Amino acid sequence: MTQLSDIHSGSFSSREGVEKGIKMVNAQKSDLVVFTGDLVNNQASEMDPWIPYFAKLKAAYGKYSVLGNHDYGDYIKWNTEADKHINLERLKEVHKEIGFSLLLNEAVPIYKDGQKISLIGVENWGKGGFHKYGDLDKATSTVAPDDFKILLSHDPSHWEAVTLAHQNHIHLTLAGHTHGAQFGLELFGFKWSPIKYIYKQWAGLYEKFGKFLYVNRGFGFLGLRGRVGIWPEITVITLKTANTAI
Protein backbone atom coordinates (compact mmCIF):
# COMPACT_ATOMS: atom_id res chain seq x y z
CA MET A 1 0.00 0.00 0.00
CA THR A 2 1.27 3.47 -0.88
CA GLN A 3 0.12 6.57 0.98
CA LEU A 4 0.12 10.12 -0.37
CA SER A 5 -0.99 13.15 1.58
CA ASP A 6 -1.20 16.93 1.32
CA ILE A 7 -0.75 17.33 -2.41
CA HIS A 8 -1.69 21.05 -2.27
CA SER A 9 -1.85 21.36 -6.04
CA GLY A 10 -2.39 25.12 -5.84
CA SER A 11 1.25 25.48 -4.81
CA PHE A 12 2.75 23.41 -7.65
CA SER A 13 5.28 25.11 -9.89
CA SER A 14 7.21 22.15 -11.35
CA ARG A 15 5.64 19.73 -13.81
CA GLU A 16 8.82 17.65 -13.71
CA GLY A 17 8.66 17.34 -9.94
CA VAL A 18 5.05 16.20 -10.01
CA GLU A 19 5.76 13.66 -12.75
CA LYS A 20 8.74 12.33 -10.80
CA GLY A 21 6.57 11.76 -7.74
CA ILE A 22 3.84 9.99 -9.70
CA LYS A 23 6.38 7.73 -11.39
CA MET A 24 7.84 6.86 -7.98
CA VAL A 25 4.40 5.83 -6.73
CA ASN A 26 3.70 3.63 -9.74
CA ALA A 27 7.15 2.05 -9.47
CA GLN A 28 6.12 0.58 -6.10
CA LYS A 29 3.42 -1.53 -7.81
CA SER A 30 1.33 -1.32 -4.64
CA ASP A 31 -2.00 -3.11 -4.31
CA LEU A 32 -3.58 0.07 -2.95
CA VAL A 33 -2.92 3.78 -3.24
CA VAL A 34 -4.47 5.92 -0.53
CA PHE A 35 -4.57 9.69 -0.20
CA THR A 36 -5.13 11.35 3.18
CA GLY A 37 -6.40 14.79 2.24
CA ASP A 38 -5.63 18.36 1.13
CA LEU A 39 -5.74 17.92 -2.62
CA VAL A 40 -5.90 21.71 -3.03
CA ASN A 41 -5.15 24.86 -1.05
CA ASN A 42 -8.61 26.41 -1.39
CA GLN A 43 -10.32 25.89 -4.75
CA ALA A 44 -11.09 22.83 -6.84
CA SER A 45 -9.88 24.63 -9.98
CA GLU A 46 -6.30 24.41 -8.66
CA MET A 47 -6.32 20.76 -9.71
CA ASP A 48 -7.47 21.35 -13.28
CA PRO A 49 -3.96 21.40 -14.88
CA TRP A 50 -2.88 18.35 -12.86
CA ILE A 51 -5.78 15.96 -13.42
CA PRO A 52 -4.09 14.16 -16.36
CA TYR A 53 -0.98 13.59 -14.26
CA PHE A 54 -2.61 12.17 -11.15
CA ALA A 55 -4.99 10.08 -13.24
CA LYS A 56 -1.91 8.03 -14.17
CA LEU A 57 -1.58 6.64 -10.64
CA LYS A 58 -2.16 2.87 -10.68
CA ALA A 59 -3.13 0.30 -8.05
CA ALA A 60 -4.47 -3.19 -8.68
CA TYR A 61 -6.95 -3.11 -5.78
CA GLY A 62 -8.03 0.50 -6.06
CA LYS A 63 -7.27 4.10 -5.11
CA TYR A 64 -9.03 5.67 -2.14
CA SER A 65 -9.05 9.13 -0.61
CA VAL A 66 -10.44 11.42 2.09
CA LEU A 67 -10.79 15.17 2.42
CA GLY A 68 -8.43 17.44 4.36
CA ASN A 69 -9.16 20.74 6.07
CA HIS A 70 -8.12 22.81 3.03
CA ASP A 71 -10.44 20.91 0.69
CA TYR A 72 -13.65 22.42 2.08
CA GLY A 73 -12.87 25.99 0.99
CA ASP A 74 -13.09 27.26 4.57
CA TYR A 75 -10.11 29.61 4.31
CA ILE A 76 -11.23 32.02 1.59
CA LYS A 77 -14.20 34.33 1.22
CA TRP A 78 -16.91 33.16 -1.19
CA ASN A 79 -19.50 35.39 -2.78
CA THR A 80 -22.22 33.06 -1.54
CA GLU A 81 -22.52 29.84 0.41
CA ALA A 82 -23.81 28.29 -2.80
CA ASP A 83 -20.47 29.04 -4.49
CA LYS A 84 -18.64 27.33 -1.66
CA HIS A 85 -20.90 24.30 -1.96
CA ILE A 86 -20.40 24.14 -5.73
CA ASN A 87 -16.64 24.24 -5.20
CA LEU A 88 -16.74 21.28 -2.82
CA GLU A 89 -18.95 19.27 -5.13
CA ARG A 90 -16.55 19.99 -7.99
CA LEU A 91 -13.63 18.80 -5.85
CA LYS A 92 -15.45 15.55 -5.21
CA GLU A 93 -15.78 15.14 -8.97
CA VAL A 94 -12.04 15.75 -9.35
CA HIS A 95 -11.36 12.79 -7.06
CA LYS A 96 -13.40 10.66 -9.47
CA GLU A 97 -11.61 12.07 -12.50
CA ILE A 98 -8.22 11.06 -11.12
CA GLY A 99 -9.59 7.63 -10.28
CA PHE A 100 -9.95 7.90 -6.51
CA SER A 101 -12.93 6.62 -4.55
CA LEU A 102 -13.59 9.35 -2.00
CA LEU A 103 -14.59 7.96 1.39
CA LEU A 104 -16.97 10.30 3.22
CA ASN A 105 -17.46 8.78 6.67
CA GLU A 106 -17.75 5.29 5.21
CA ALA A 107 -15.89 2.01 4.81
CA VAL A 108 -15.17 -0.40 1.99
CA PRO A 109 -13.99 -4.03 2.15
CA ILE A 110 -10.77 -4.95 0.36
CA TYR A 111 -10.32 -8.64 -0.47
CA LYS A 112 -7.09 -10.37 -1.46
CA ASP A 113 -6.10 -14.03 -1.34
CA GLY A 114 -9.08 -14.95 0.81
CA GLN A 115 -8.39 -12.24 3.38
CA LYS A 116 -10.23 -9.02 4.10
CA ILE A 117 -9.31 -5.52 5.20
CA SER A 118 -11.86 -2.87 6.09
CA LEU A 119 -10.64 0.45 4.71
CA ILE A 120 -12.35 3.32 6.54
CA GLY A 121 -12.33 6.98 5.61
CA VAL A 122 -13.54 9.94 7.67
CA GLU A 123 -14.00 13.55 6.70
CA ASN A 124 -11.65 16.04 8.32
CA TRP A 125 -11.66 16.20 12.12
CA GLY A 126 -9.14 18.41 13.90
CA LYS A 127 -8.57 19.59 17.44
CA GLY A 128 -8.89 23.23 18.46
CA GLY A 129 -10.45 25.54 15.90
CA PHE A 130 -10.53 23.04 13.04
CA HIS A 131 -13.88 21.81 11.80
CA LYS A 132 -15.03 18.42 12.98
CA TYR A 133 -16.75 16.97 9.94
CA GLY A 134 -15.52 13.44 10.61
CA ASP A 135 -17.87 10.83 12.08
CA LEU A 136 -16.06 7.65 13.06
CA ASP A 137 -19.23 6.07 14.44
CA LYS A 138 -20.93 6.43 11.07
CA ALA A 139 -17.84 5.35 9.16
CA THR A 140 -17.53 2.09 11.11
CA SER A 141 -21.25 1.27 11.33
CA THR A 142 -20.95 -1.48 8.70
CA VAL A 143 -17.57 -2.83 9.83
CA ALA A 144 -17.37 -6.19 11.61
CA PRO A 145 -15.59 -6.06 14.99
CA ASP A 146 -13.04 -8.71 14.01
CA ASP A 147 -12.05 -7.08 10.71
CA PHE A 148 -8.53 -5.74 10.30
CA LYS A 149 -9.16 -1.99 10.05
CA ILE A 150 -7.21 0.78 8.36
CA LEU A 151 -8.47 4.32 8.88
CA LEU A 152 -7.74 7.29 6.62
CA SER A 153 -8.06 10.46 8.71
CA HIS A 154 -6.35 13.66 7.57
CA ASP A 155 -5.54 15.28 10.92
CA PRO A 156 -3.43 13.18 13.36
CA SER A 157 -5.04 14.87 16.39
CA HIS A 158 -8.12 12.75 15.61
CA TRP A 159 -6.15 9.65 16.67
CA GLU A 160 -5.71 10.56 20.34
CA ALA A 161 -8.94 12.54 20.66
CA VAL A 162 -11.30 9.97 19.12
CA THR A 163 -9.77 6.88 17.52
CA LEU A 164 -7.79 5.38 20.40
CA ALA A 165 -10.80 5.16 22.72
CA HIS A 166 -13.31 4.21 20.04
CA GLN A 167 -15.33 1.03 20.54
CA ASN A 168 -13.95 -0.33 17.25
CA HIS A 169 -10.31 -1.34 17.46
CA ILE A 170 -8.65 0.59 14.62
CA HIS A 171 -5.42 -1.25 13.95
CA LEU A 172 -3.75 1.35 11.73
CA THR A 173 -4.55 5.01 11.12
CA LEU A 174 -2.97 6.95 8.26
CA ALA A 175 -2.83 10.74 8.50
CA GLY A 176 -1.00 13.80 7.18
CA HIS A 177 -1.80 17.49 7.73
CA THR A 178 1.32 18.64 9.62
CA HIS A 179 3.81 18.66 6.69
CA GLY A 180 6.39 18.28 9.46
CA ALA A 181 6.14 22.11 9.34
CA GLN A 182 8.29 21.79 6.18
CA PHE A 183 11.16 22.72 8.49
CA GLY A 184 13.19 20.65 10.91
CA LEU A 185 15.92 18.07 11.30
CA GLU A 186 15.89 14.33 10.73
CA LEU A 187 19.25 12.63 11.14
CA PHE A 188 20.36 9.19 12.36
CA GLY A 189 16.98 8.43 13.92
CA PHE A 190 16.64 11.86 15.57
CA LYS A 191 13.83 14.10 14.41
CA TRP A 192 12.79 17.58 15.45
CA SER A 193 10.46 20.22 14.09
CA PRO A 194 8.69 23.15 15.75
CA ILE A 195 5.41 21.47 14.81
CA LYS A 196 6.02 19.02 17.68
CA TYR A 197 4.89 21.73 20.10
CA ILE A 198 1.47 21.74 18.43
CA TYR A 199 1.07 18.09 17.38
CA LYS A 200 2.36 15.26 19.55
CA GLN A 201 2.23 12.96 16.53
CA TRP A 202 3.66 14.94 13.64
CA ALA A 203 5.74 12.63 11.39
CA GLY A 204 6.38 8.90 11.15
CA LEU A 205 5.08 5.93 13.14
CA TYR A 206 3.44 6.00 16.59
CA GLU A 207 1.92 3.27 18.75
CA LYS A 208 -0.38 3.14 21.76
CA PHE A 209 -2.37 0.23 23.18
CA GLY A 210 -1.48 -1.95 20.19
CA LYS A 211 -2.90 0.65 17.78
CA PHE A 212 -0.70 2.39 15.24
CA LEU A 213 -0.66 5.80 13.59
CA TYR A 214 1.47 6.84 10.64
CA VAL A 215 1.77 10.55 9.81
CA ASN A 216 2.92 11.30 6.27
CA ARG A 217 5.08 14.42 5.79
CA GLY A 218 3.22 15.47 2.65
CA PHE A 219 3.72 15.47 -1.11
CA GLY A 220 3.45 19.22 -1.75
CA PHE A 221 3.88 22.36 0.30
CA LEU A 222 1.91 25.34 1.59
CA GLY A 223 3.05 28.77 2.73
CA LEU A 224 6.80 28.21 2.90
CA ARG A 225 7.75 27.65 -0.75
CA GLY A 226 9.82 24.55 -0.21
CA ARG A 227 11.19 22.46 2.61
CA VAL A 228 14.21 22.62 4.89
CA GLY A 229 15.24 19.32 6.45
CA ILE A 230 11.77 17.76 6.15
CA TRP A 231 11.52 16.22 2.71
CA PRO A 232 8.40 15.36 0.69
CA GLU A 233 7.17 11.85 1.34
CA ILE A 234 5.67 8.88 -0.43
CA THR A 235 4.96 6.21 2.18
CA VAL A 236 5.06 2.52 1.28
CA ILE A 237 3.49 0.17 3.84
CA THR A 238 3.68 -3.63 3.68
CA LEU A 239 1.13 -5.54 5.74
CA LYS A 240 2.10 -9.01 6.89
CA THR A 241 0.07 -11.72 8.56
CA ALA A 242 1.16 -12.26 12.14
CA ASN A 243 2.23 -15.80 13.04
CA THR A 244 0.69 -17.06 16.25
CA ALA A 245 2.89 -19.45 18.25
CA ILE A 246 1.15 -22.41 19.90
Secondary structure, DSSP 4 states (H G I P E B T S, - for coil): -EEE----GGG---HHHHHHHHHHHHHT--S-EEE-S--SSS-GGGGGGGHHHHTT---TT-EEE---GGGGTTTS--SSHHHHHHHHHHHHHHHHHTT-EE-SSEEEEEEETTEEEEEEE---B-STTS-B---HHHHTTT--TTSEEEEE-S-THHIIIIITTSSS---EEEE--SGGGGB-EEETTEEE-GGGGT-SS-SEEEEETTEEEEE---SS--SSSS-BSS----EE----PPPPP-
